[in-house]
Amino acid sequence: MADTNLDHRSGRREAVAAAVLFVLACTQVLWFTVLSDLDQTDDVLSVVLFFVLLVGAYLGLSVRAARDRVHAALGSPVRRFLGGPVILLGAALAYAQVSGLAIPPRALVYGGYLLAPAMLLFLCQGRSRSAPLWGLAAVSLFWLPIEFDLLPSLPLPPPDGYDVSRVVGIVAAFYLFLVAWPLGGVGYTLRLERRDFRFAGAAWLVYALLAVPVGFLTGFLTWQPDVDPVGLLATPVVIYLITAVPEEFLFRGVIQNLLTRLWGPRVGLGVSAVIFGLAHLPDLRYVLLATLAGLAYGWVYARTGKITASALTHTGVNWIWGLLLSFS
């Protein structure tokens, strides 16, 4: 009974945290929509509906009870693997249609992009021994088109707003690895404890003590404070949700997780850190600092079991560097 009550309390905390962030995000996008040049009601409505779908799925999937219910409701493997990608594809194309964006290239690219990883993991069911390799192949299909900027833009609001194509990919990956093909140990939860903050802070401090001198010695970093009082508190939240959590999900929650299953925790941590570093090519100085960062983030993930904890360290690094340092 005690464990059940604890689970209920944890579930409520996850749901409350997701709801608070959802309201804040919706308030912000409504504010920018009002300030934009959108005059037609259909345009405003399409922006709001598409944003609500993406952010609602992004944050809603952090709640374990919600993921379990979606998994159970979809039933058969075919519906489970294809349901999420088809809904996202339909929403993206509907938004493109209303926004006056070209449909054929988006239908072709997003159709393949969203459905190919799902079909890959659908076909690997029952192959438990090779499952990590299939998972790595599937996550590569999500990551590489984003890394090389291959996805047609989905500006929100149109025509020159923030491109949410990357968010579509992240939501699709969340759905695939948390609902359709549930990968244990990802640690996507907004329920953070004091120990999570302690580990995140310790990793940030050690990384700063190592990386800042290396950055100055190699000429990659320069001292250039640029403190914006207005964005001082809002910027970390944006970094956390837009950059840190998605990258931690990819590199720690999925890649490090799967590599650990293949080769053990130490090799999994090291190899995933190197992959994270190589994602910052072509500047080898950046690769070195990013690899060190990958070790720090991966250590936090290994100690806490939460990508949302390692994302705290990730956010701290990006935020402080943006405030005080400049990249050459």
Secondary structure, 3 states (H helix, E strand, C coil): CHHHHHHHHHHHHHHHHHHHHHHHHHHHHHHHHHHCCCCCHHHHHHHHHHHHHHHHHHHHCCCHHHHHHHHHHHCCHHHHHHHHHHHHHHHHHHHHHHHCCCHHHHHHHHHHHHHHHHHHHHHCCCCCCCHHHHHHHHHHHHHHHHHCCCCCCCEECCCCCEECHHHHHHHHHHHHHHHHCCCCCCCCCCCCCHHHHHHHHHHHHHHHHHHHHHHHHCCCEEECCCCCCCCCCHHHHHHHHHHHHHHHHHHHHHHHHHHHHHHCHHHHHHHHHHHHHHCCCCCHHHHHHHHHHHHHHHHHHHHHCCHHHHHHHHHHHHHHHHHHEEEC
